[in-house]
Amino acid sequence: MRDIPIHYQIACVILTALFIWSFSIAREPRGWRRLFQSMFSKSETFSVNKNKVIDEALKRYGIVVAMSILVVDVTCFVLGVTDRKREQMRHLTPEQRETMNEINKVKSNTGVSPLP
């Protein structure tokens, strides 16, 4: 993790925690709904059908939200891992890039792995 910049590391930790939390809500919406209702809702209105609808909506949208967070988390991780290489490529001159592309083409044609 030493090669990954700190801002990518922090973002990955936060996004992973958000993913786990949102996925746990989507997996067991009843417990989370009950917790929310006990803290913020008035106890006089109780409807089994309304609670089922809420649970189904939490499950449906919770999975979408959790998977979206996971995609952003993986993207952030990949950006962090490739940050050093992308920074090196930014500082190349056009001639150096062309030379590197030609070397990679020759190596890919001969079966030798291209430059990293």
Residue frames as qw, qx, qy, qz and C-alpha x, y, z in Angstrom:
[[0.000, 0.884, 0.468, 0.000, 0.00, 0.00, 0.00],
 [0.407, -0.590, 0.063, 0.694, 3.04, 2.25, 0.21],
 [0.282, 0.036, 0.531, 0.798, 2.96, 2.94, -3.53],
 [0.035, -0.691, -0.636, -0.342, -0.67, 4.06, -3.51],
 [0.048, 0.388, -0.146, 0.909, -1.13, 7.77, -2.70],
 [0.004, -0.153, -0.749, 0.645, -2.82, 8.49, 0.62],
 [0.455, 0.198, 0.088, -0.864, -5.90, 10.14, -0.87],
 [0.643, 0.099, -0.629, -0.426, -6.67, 6.97, -2.85],
 [0.335, -0.020, -0.886, 0.321, -6.15, 4.87, 0.27],
 [0.188, 0.166, 0.517, -0.818, -8.53, 7.01, 2.33],
 [0.577, 0.187, -0.215, -0.765, -11.14, 6.96, -0.43],
 [0.565, 0.078, -0.800, -0.188, -10.90, 3.17, -0.72],
 [0.153, -0.098, -0.833, 0.522, -11.34, 2.67, 3.03],
 [0.342, 0.226, 0.305, -0.860, -14.37, 4.98, 3.15],
 [0.609, 0.209, -0.417, -0.642, -15.95, 3.46, 0.04],
 [0.434, 0.037, -0.900, 0.023, -15.39, -0.07, 1.31],
 [0.039, 0.179, 0.724, -0.665, -17.08, 0.80, 4.61],
 [0.475, 0.267, 0.041, -0.837, -20.00, 2.39, 2.74],
 [0.559, 0.161, -0.695, -0.423, -20.30, -0.68, 0.53],
 [0.276, -0.065, -0.920, 0.270, -20.40, -3.06, 3.49],
 [0.193, 0.248, 0.525, -0.791, -22.97, -0.90, 5.28],
 [0.544, 0.281, -0.162, -0.774, -25.25, -0.48, 2.25],
 [0.507, 0.124, -0.815, -0.252, -24.96, -4.17, 1.38],
 [0.115, -0.129, -0.878, 0.446, -25.91, -5.17, 4.93],
 [0.378, 0.288, 0.286, -0.832, -28.96, -2.89, 4.73],
 [0.588, 0.270, -0.454, -0.613, -29.96, -4.45, 1.41],
 [0.373, 0.089, -0.924, 0.017, -29.47, -7.96, 2.78],
 [0.271, -0.439, -0.797, 0.315, -31.54, -7.49, 5.93],
 [0.036, -0.436, -0.153, -0.886, -33.81, -4.47, 5.43],
 [0.553, -0.626, -0.498, -0.233, -36.28, -5.43, 8.17],
 [0.644, -0.453, -0.328, 0.522, -33.87, -4.86, 11.03],
 [0.305, 0.012, 0.056, 0.950, -32.66, -1.56, 9.65],
 [0.242, -0.515, -0.424, -0.705, -36.23, -0.39, 8.98],
 [0.614, -0.629, -0.476, 0.024, -37.24, -1.28, 12.55],
 [0.550, -0.293, -0.196, 0.757, -34.23, 0.57, 13.94],
 [0.097, 0.210, 0.219, 0.948, -35.05, 3.65, 11.86],
 [0.404, -0.572, -0.487, -0.522, -38.74, 3.51, 12.79],
 [0.631, -0.560, -0.458, 0.279, -37.97, 3.13, 16.49],
 [0.447, -0.241, -0.099, 0.856, -35.71, 6.17, 16.40],
 [0.019, -0.097, 0.197, 0.975, -37.57, 8.56, 14.09],
 [0.319, -0.297, -0.652, -0.621, -41.10, 7.35, 13.38],
 [0.519, -0.244, 0.317, -0.755, -44.28, 7.74, 15.37],
 [0.074, -0.067, 0.991, -0.093, -45.44, 4.42, 16.81],
 [0.509, 0.311, 0.476, -0.646, -49.17, 5.08, 16.32],
 [0.712, 0.504, -0.189, -0.452, -49.24, 4.24, 12.59],
 [0.388, -0.318, 0.858, 0.107, -48.51, 0.57, 11.99],
 [0.792, 0.432, -0.030, -0.430, -49.19, -1.11, 8.67],
 [0.756, -0.184, 0.592, 0.210, -47.85, -4.54, 7.74],
 [0.686, 0.594, 0.349, 0.234, -48.31, -3.87, 4.03],
 [0.136, 0.974, -0.153, 0.098, -46.54, -0.53, 4.23],
 [0.492, -0.672, 0.545, 0.095, -43.63, -2.14, 6.07],
 [0.799, 0.123, 0.542, 0.232, -43.37, -4.89, 3.43],
 [0.512, 0.821, 0.153, 0.202, -43.28, -2.28, 0.69],
 [0.138, -0.928, 0.343, -0.035, -40.54, -0.40, 2.53],
 [0.690, -0.391, 0.589, 0.153, -38.53, -3.61, 3.01],
 [0.762, 0.406, 0.438, 0.250, -38.83, -4.51, -0.68],
 [0.316, 0.933, -0.019, 0.171, -37.79, -1.02, -1.75],
 [0.376, -0.802, 0.462, 0.046, -34.80, -1.09, 0.60],
 [0.773, -0.112, 0.585, 0.217, -33.75, -4.43, -0.83],
 [0.657, 0.634, 0.336, 0.231, -34.22, -3.37, -4.46],
 [0.222, 0.939, -0.107, 0.239, -32.50, 0.01, -4.26],
 [0.567, -0.726, 0.385, 0.049, -29.99, -1.06, -1.63],
 [0.833, 0.017, 0.439, 0.337, -28.39, -3.61, -3.95],
 [0.515, 0.751, 0.180, 0.372, -28.13, -1.03, -6.74],
 [0.151, -0.949, 0.209, -0.179, -26.55, 1.51, -4.39],
 [0.733, -0.511, 0.426, 0.140, -24.18, -1.08, -2.92],
 [0.804, 0.236, 0.384, 0.388, -23.01, -2.27, -6.33],
 [0.318, 0.889, 0.049, 0.326, -22.54, 1.32, -7.52],
 [0.383, -0.860, 0.332, -0.059, -20.37, 2.04, -4.49],
 [0.835, -0.219, 0.445, 0.239, -18.40, -1.15, -5.17],
 [0.678, 0.580, 0.235, 0.386, -17.73, -0.08, -8.78],
 [0.053, 0.945, -0.141, 0.289, -16.50, 3.33, -7.61],
 [0.655, -0.653, 0.379, 0.026, -14.37, 1.63, -4.93],
 [0.850, 0.054, 0.393, 0.345, -12.69, -0.70, -7.43],
 [0.473, 0.786, 0.120, 0.379, -12.16, 2.19, -9.85],
 [0.238, -0.925, 0.242, -0.170, -10.52, 4.22, -7.09],
 [0.786, -0.418, 0.422, 0.169, -8.28, 1.28, -6.20],
 [0.779, 0.357, 0.322, 0.401, -7.20, 0.78, -9.82],
 [0.229, 0.912, -0.013, 0.339, -6.51, 4.50, -10.19],
 [0.479, -0.813, 0.326, -0.050, -4.40, 4.39, -7.03],
 [0.846, -0.168, 0.427, 0.272, -2.41, 1.37, -8.18],
 [0.661, 0.466, 0.331, 0.486, -1.75, 2.85, -11.62],
 [0.069, -0.986, -0.083, 0.126, -1.06, 6.39, -10.39],
 [0.464, -0.623, 0.427, 0.464, 2.72, 6.11, -10.47],
 [0.526, 0.141, 0.669, 0.506, 2.76, 4.69, -14.02],
 [0.251, 0.835, 0.452, 0.186, 0.30, 7.29, -15.29],
 [0.216, -0.933, 0.086, 0.275, 2.47, 10.04, -13.77],
 [0.512, -0.355, 0.566, 0.539, 5.55, 8.66, -15.54],
 [0.447, 0.443, 0.656, 0.418, 3.68, 8.55, -18.86],
 [0.076, 0.951, 0.288, -0.088, 2.58, 12.18, -18.47],
 [0.264, -0.838, 0.283, 0.384, 6.19, 13.38, -18.39],
 [0.658, 0.035, 0.581, 0.478, 7.27, 11.62, -21.58],
 [0.144, 0.500, -0.296, -0.801, 7.98, 13.69, -24.65],
 [0.795, 0.419, 0.054, -0.434, 6.11, 12.82, -27.85],
 [0.498, 0.561, -0.655, -0.084, 9.28, 11.26, -29.27],
 [0.126, -0.284, 0.890, -0.334, 9.71, 9.04, -26.21],
 [0.676, 0.186, 0.486, -0.522, 6.09, 7.94, -26.45],
 [0.740, 0.528, -0.252, -0.331, 6.46, 7.08, -30.13],
 [0.288, 0.493, -0.815, 0.095, 9.64, 5.10, -29.42],
 [0.355, -0.123, 0.808, -0.454, 7.91, 3.24, -26.59],
 [0.763, 0.334, 0.226, -0.505, 4.92, 2.44, -28.82],
 [0.635, 0.553, -0.503, -0.195, 7.20, 1.08, -31.55],
 [0.054, 0.379, -0.889, 0.253, 9.12, -1.09, -29.06],
 [0.547, 0.055, 0.652, -0.523, 5.83, -2.46, -27.67],
 [0.777, 0.448, -0.066, -0.437, 4.57, -3.24, -31.20],
 [0.478, 0.517, -0.709, -0.031, 7.77, -5.13, -32.08],
 [0.123, -0.251, 0.877, -0.391, 7.74, -7.05, -28.83],
 [0.673, 0.174, 0.460, -0.552, 4.07, -7.97, -29.20],
 [0.744, 0.501, -0.291, -0.333, 4.72, -9.26, -32.74],
 [0.420, 0.451, -0.778, 0.124, 7.66, -11.41, -31.60],
 [0.772, -0.353, -0.521, -0.094, 5.83, -12.82, -28.57],
 [0.436, 0.007, -0.506, 0.745, 7.99, -11.05, -25.97],
 [0.201, -0.775, -0.554, 0.228, 6.05, -9.25, -23.27],
 [0.236, 0.792, 0.103, 0.554, 5.82, -5.48, -23.90],
 [0.257, 0.272, -0.437, 0.818, 7.44, -2.85, -21.72],
 [0.255, -0.546, -0.725, 0.335, 5.69, -2.29, -18.40]]
